[in-house]
Amino acid sequence: MNIWNDNSNRQPIPQDVLDLQQIVREVQQALAATAVERDRIGGTAKAERDLLRRSGLLTLAVPKAHGGHGAGWPVVLASVRELAKVDSSLAHLYAFQHLMVASVIFYGAPVQQRRFLEETVAGTLFWGNALNPLDQRTSLRPDGDGFRLDGAKSFCSGASDSDRLLVSAHDGEGKLRILVVPTRRDGIAILDDWDNMGQRQTDSGGVTFSHVRVEADEILGPPGPFGDVFSGLRPLLAQSILATIYLGIAEGAFAQALAFSRGPGRPWIFSGVERAVDDPFLQHHYGELWVALEGVDALAARAWARFQEAWEKGRALDADTRGRTAVAIAAFKAMAARVGLDVTARVFDLTGAKATAARHGLDRHWRNLRTHTLHDPVDYKLKELGAWVLTDLWPQPSFYS
């Protein structure tokens, strides 16, 4: 695998679907080989982040006009899903790379899109996230011919080892601004304080900003956040990414349990069979979980297709198309969370006590999913959907819908 060679040059951008699928498979296999141990260790997965840099996949969502692959979102999200099956932390960082790229397109003026996206391709830049709308501790104030950024942000996924940060801050008039700043600019400190039970290598801790210089052209816009209907697709992409990671985690747990049952697994002594795969209760439970995953897979396909349709409308996107997209993605998100939590917990019923050995790392799937699904409550997704069913009113655009 050339992408594992530390001395190799960056891989060219995948030129076709088969090329892309092969690269994703190679990255997936490489991540799988060390995922359990790295989950135990935590911290920044520097070697794996560099692998993603060399893979050529970081520019998958960058439009061809700016030097990227210009892949459709179903293709991008499918690659996220494959990586999440074996390593949801790195899949998270990889997916957020594409979310940051899309954010520049949603919020930035054409000249900003060209500048930041072409820089991303030329420098193989890895983006980190400091856009946390619930954390309003950052401020942006005029400072000479530019601006000054101060404050702190939490849950800054991928900030460590990143090259650019997407940051949200409120200006003196209370207006939300989205900024692009180099991660290593003076005054930015990335805190090594992420110690949560799951997603241990997402570097989702805090970042502080102390008198950080911000140039006027580093403030995205127009249109900026929610400046038009199209920019309101950004939260829907974020929700699609989260749901896709949930589905990938659940499928990874299911596949690992299946391999255990087909291999070292043993039937219960009262089953009357000699092989685990012939145990009638195991057959029933595997069938039940498989059907549930098939349902989420169908919702994923619909949600991805709806999002791609809305994306292709660009600035001509209308509110009804956005609304239909929001409903499809909310349904996908709600079911992916519920089914995923069920699958990642019940796999132990399928594999038995031996599967709880730390070397298998089967528990990481539930820990990762449980941590991730608390990003925003599923109850409110179901409330939005119920309100739409009852009133025919689309979910109102927000950073979570």
C-alpha positions, -999 to +999 in steps of 0.1 A: +000+000+000+018+031-012-004+053+009+013+038+040+048+048+028+059+078+049+082+088+021+057+086-007+042+116-024+006+125-020-016+102-040-034+117-070-070+124-067-091+093-075-101+094-111-130+070-112-153+051-089-132+019-090-100+038-082-118+055-053-132+022-039-098+007-040-082+036-021-111+035+005-106-003+010-068+002+015-074+029+041-101+009+058-078-022+060-050-001+074-072+016+100-087-018+111-053-033+118-047-009+147-082+004+156-087-016+189-053-006+203-056+030+193-091+032+209-075+021+241-047+046+239-067+076+227-049+109+217-041+122+183-039+096+156-010+114+137+000+085+116-035+078+105-042+114+098-011+115+076-024+084+059-056+103+050-035+131+037-015+108+014-047+090+002-060+118-019-094+115-002-093+148+016-102+167-015-130+143-026-157+170-021-137+199-035-153+209-069-133+201-100-132+238-108-109+242-078-088+212-084-107+185-065-125+154-075-160+170-073-176+137-061-213+136-054-224+135-018-236+099-020-201+089-030-185+109-002-209+096+024-204+061+013-167+064+019-174+078+054-196+048+061-169+023+051-143+039+073-168+041+102-173+003+101-137-001+115-127+032+130-154+057+138-130+083+152-110+086+120-142+084+100-155+113+121-124+134+113-125+124+076-162+133+073-157+167+091-130+175+065-157+174+038-181+193+060-156+221+064-150+221+027-187+223+020-190+251+047-167+273+026-190+267-004-222+273+016-210+305+034-182+319+013-182+344-015-169+331-048-134+346-043-132+330-009-143+296-022-116+297-049-089+308-024-096+284+004-104+254-017-075+257-040-052+261-010-067+229+004-058+210-027-024+225-032-013+220+004-033+188+012-048+207+041-066+190+069-094+211+084-105+212+120-138+223+135-143+251+161-178+259+149-199+249+180-231+269+179-240+261+215-207+274+228-210+312+225-178+322+244-160+336+213-161+372+202-150+391+171-141+428+175-126+454+151-089+458+155-073+483+131-078+473+095-088+438+107-104+420+136-095+403+169-108+369+180-110+361+217-126+333+238-128+296+238-147+267+221-154+232+232-160+200+212-135+211+185-133+178+165-101+174+146-084+207+158-052+189+167-029+184+138-052+205+115-040+231+091-071+253+091-099+259+116-135+268+109-145+290+138-178+306+148-179+339+168-203+367+175-194+403+165-201+435+184-237+435+171-244+400+182-243+386+147-229+351+141-198+351+119-179+321+105-142+325+101-113+306+085-080+309+103-047+289+101-045+266+131-010+277+140-017+314+140-004+333+171-029+332+200-045+299+192-040+271+218-054+236+213-061+219+246-053+182+251-084+177+272-106+152+254-111+122+278-146+110+269-155+073+269-160+072+231-146+087+199-113+088+217-092+098+187-113+127+174-094+153+194-127+169+203-115+189+232-112+227+236-095+255+218-087+290+232-082+322+212-063+351+227-061+383+206-060+363+174-056+384+143-084+379+117-084+395+083-116+408+068-114+383+039-112+354+064-148+361+075-169+340+052-196+358+033-218+368+017-240+349+021-226+337+054-246+314+077-283+312+068-278+340+043-299+322+018-318+289+014-287+271+000-265+280+030-292+264+052-282+230+038-250+230+059-267+216+090-284+190+069-250+178+057-238+177+092-268+156+103-263+133+073-226+128+083-235+119+119-262+095+108-238+079+083-212+074+110-239+058+132-249+034+104-212+025+098-206+018+135-236-004+137-226-024+106-191-027+119-203-042+152-227-065+134-199-077+111-175-083+140-201-103+159-209-123+128-173-132+124-171-143+160-202-165+157-189-181+126-155-187+142-148-192+179-184-188+190-201-217+207-238-226+209-255-227+243-254-261+259-292-265+258-295-255+221-292-291+208-268-280+180-230-283+177-224-250+159-232-214+170-245-206+135-272-233+139-285-220+172-321-210+166-321-181+190-289-167+174-305-171+140-336-152+151-316-123+166-292-120+137-322-119+114-339-092+135-308-070+135-301-075+098-337-064+090-333-033+111-300-024+094-315-029+060-342-004+070-316+022+080-297+015+047-328+023+027-333+056+047-296+064+041-300+060+003-331+082+002-315+109+025-283+110+004-302+113-028-324+141-015-294+160-003-276+156-036-307+169-054-308+199-032-271+205-035-272+205-073-298+233-072-272+256-057-283+292-050-316+285-068-326+260-040-362+266-028-375+262+007-398+232-002-368+212-016-348+220+015-378+210+037-382+176+020-344+170+024-346+179+061-374+154+067-356+126+049-323+133+068-341+136+102-358+102+096-324+087+087-307+102+117-334+091+142-334+055+130-296+052+126-293+063+162-319+040+176-310+009+156-273+016+161-276+017+199-297-015+198-272-034+175-241-023+194-256-034+227-271-066+216-241-080+198-229-093+232-261-114+234-250-129+201-213-135+210-213-144+247-189-138+276-158-146+256-164-117+233-160-093+262-123-098+263-105-065+258-085-078+228-117-079+207-126-043+214-163-051+207-174-026+234-159+003+215-188+003+190-213+010+217-191+036+235-184+054+203-221+055+192-234+064+227-210+093+228-218+105+193-256+102+195-256+127+224-246+154+199-282+165+198-313+146+212-331+121+190-363+131+209-362+165+192-357+149+158-388+129+164-407+160+176-397+178+144-409+149+123-442+146+143-448+183+139-444+180+101-467+149+100-494+168+119-491+203+104-472+199+070-447+225+082-411+218+073-385+218+101-372+253+107-336+258+096-311+258+125-277+244+131-294+211+141-322+208+115 
